[in-house]
Amino acid sequence: MMLGNCVFCDCKSLTKITIPSSIHQISAKSFYGCSSLTQVELAKETFSFSESAFEGCTSLKKISIPSRFIEIGDRAFYGCSSLTQISLPPTVLSVGKDSFKSC
């Protein structure tokens, strides 16, 4: 199952989200512009972020990528200017263009 495109776009009051084990993919712009989002907890079953999934989440500080993760889409974390820590497992096969630009 996947989290839909732009499902939480511009939710300025969203500060934390826990992704359940039933969600395997985070679609394009799912959290785009969620400027108050500081914490994302991913289930170990999550394996992919699409384009711009967290773009503009300027308060996001850290994210731990699950051990079976394989793909980070273009601009996934573009403009996440507070992001100071991310751990990528060896299973990651693809990191898209500008994924961490302006971090």
Salt bridges, closest charged atoms under 4 A:
ASP10 OD1 - LYS12 NZ 3.53
GLU41 OE2 - LYS16 NZ 3.59
GLU55 OE2 - ARG75 NH2 2.68
